Amino acid sequence: MLVLDTADLPAADRIEAYHAVAVGESGSCSVEQEHPEAGIRKRLEVWNFGPLTLFATRGSGMRIWRTPRHARCDSMNTVSIITQSQGTGAFTWNGHQQHVGPDALALAQKTAGYEYAWSGEGLSVAFMVDTDRLGLPEHLVRTSIPLLRHSNIAPLLLHHIRSLYHRADQLSADPGAEALASATLELTRALIVSVAADERTRRSVAEDTLLTRVLAYIRAHLTDPALTPHSIAAAHNISVRTLYRLCEQGGLGLEKWIIRRRLEGARRDLAMPEHAHRTIEAVARSWGFTNPSNFSRRFHQTYGATPRQWRRLHHQAAFSPLDEA
């Protein structure tokens, strides 16, 4: 949901407006804009997924920082995972410095203080949640901050956050928004303990979050036609039998779940104008369907229309005779 677009405001009011919205949405902080004399450009969107708040900030360079003094000015004690989809961010905490590019993320805890910045045009996507929601001691959270790059969980959480962002309007209004928040928190817990906890805690959290991590892994590899129960099990150091039992306990059938997610992805692409130049077969293959007839049959069974009918319904002008299913 859009909460601020400075393009709608007089240039003289933009800095003050952005600062007021930033404080109102995420708590006390200080903000410094890059080249304010040239005018700033900011577009801020915010979505709520139960206890979790997702932010997307797009625009000109800036620096934002929070100190323990800021934390004392309000009652918010939060943890944030920060990502940078455009440009390169710079994160600083307690002497630790790191660049946050498209393949990295940073963890910030408000009461510990931190600084985040980027130069030029950028897009930062982050989520914020109360620290208590993680169910982890604060010292463990802080210990993990400089170590996240060593975790195998980081790419899964990064992909998960970007997936939430790309469909945030739809997903935040869905009845499953609370479940998505729970999955996000479980991945975050797994990320933190994977680099900062003792062996006993790691094993405990790994067991608790295994299904969440498996599903996040599948979502990140849905477009890979080589995705199989064997490859999924091997990636998590479990047997295929254990994988099936885990999914059964979670109330889902593995193959059916994968096929449904792939069908959803193909359906979205077929309805999008930017994919109008691609054949239906090409779209299907990009989502792991190697047999066009099988894809068309499953699509029709699930949605009550053929892929060709679905595409024609959404952008008839872009329909091509090549698009045969």
Protein Blocks (a to p, Z undefined) as FASTA:
>chain_A
ZZbdfklpcfklmmmmmmmmmmmmnopcddddehklnopadddddddehjbccdddeddd
ddddddfklmmmpmbdcddddddfedjddddeehiacdddfkbccdddfklopadddehj
dddddddddfklnopafklmmmmmmmmmmpcklmmmmmmmmmmmmmmmmmmmpmklmmmm
mmmmmmmmmmmmmmmmcfklmmmmmmmmmmmmmmmmmmmmmmpmkbcfklmmmmnopafk
lmmmmmmmnopafklmmmmmmmmmmmmmmmpmklmmpcfklmmmmnopabfklmmmmmmm
mnopafklmmmmmommlpcfklcZZ
